[in-house]
Amino acid sequence: MNKVYPSAAAALDGIVHDGQLMAVGGFGLCGIPEALIDALQASGVKDLTVISNNAGVDGFGLGKLLQTRQIRKMISSYVGENKEFERQYLSGELQLEFTPQGTLAEKLRAGGAGIPAFFTKTGVGTIVAEGKELREFDGHTYVMERALTPEVSLVKAYMADKSGNLVFRKTARNFNPNVAQAGKITVVEVEKIVETGALDPDAVHLPGIFVHRIVLNETPEKRIEQRTVRKAAA
């Protein structure tokens, strides 16, 4: 089955709508589906609830969707590096469900595995646990966390075959496999597409059963989120 679409816009056509729960892979600006985010912005859908480790930076990544006010709520772990995020949150314009990073990864993994909820010590005794079920196991208190199952997941990988088997590249893998597995429909942006069967099965990081649509972006921008350089010698 050929899952390749001719453009990012075509890959999102018919599957994105207002008020949707959506997950987006990436960690900061590393491993983000740039072309799919641009196409989502161009689609004009709004009132989105977006699950992502963070929301990009001002004017790039998910920061673009914040600028156009298409995101109503973020389910995130890290909310720094984005002044517009800060402004909207502090003014009450943007809702935030703050989630510890490991818990966020597990909520996505559980969603992909069909596990509706799990217990963790992380967050017990903090605002993270407010309103959630607490239970004791072996003398320790745990908080129950519900799994996440987004309607659509947007993912970045390095390479795919036409059946959707994926290869990620180094740290750009980050949240992407969990996001891909959790989504009811998963759209993947890649830099290279090969014929089905061309990938060594042992090199495949995520099987194509989790992937529904693929789009090629051979020249992603790959911005550096924070560049630190040594001062020139006197």
Protein Blocks (a to p, Z undefined) as FASTA:
>chain_A
ZZbdfbfklmmgopacehiacddedehjgopafklmmmmmmnopahiacddfbecjehia
jllmmmnopafbdcdfblghilklmmmmmnopaccddddfklmmmmmmmmmnopabdcdf
ehghpaklgopacddeehiacddddddddfbdcdddfbdcfkopacdehjlnmmmmmmmm
mpmbdcdddfbdcdehjacfklpmbdfklpmbdcddfbbgkiafbacdddddZZ
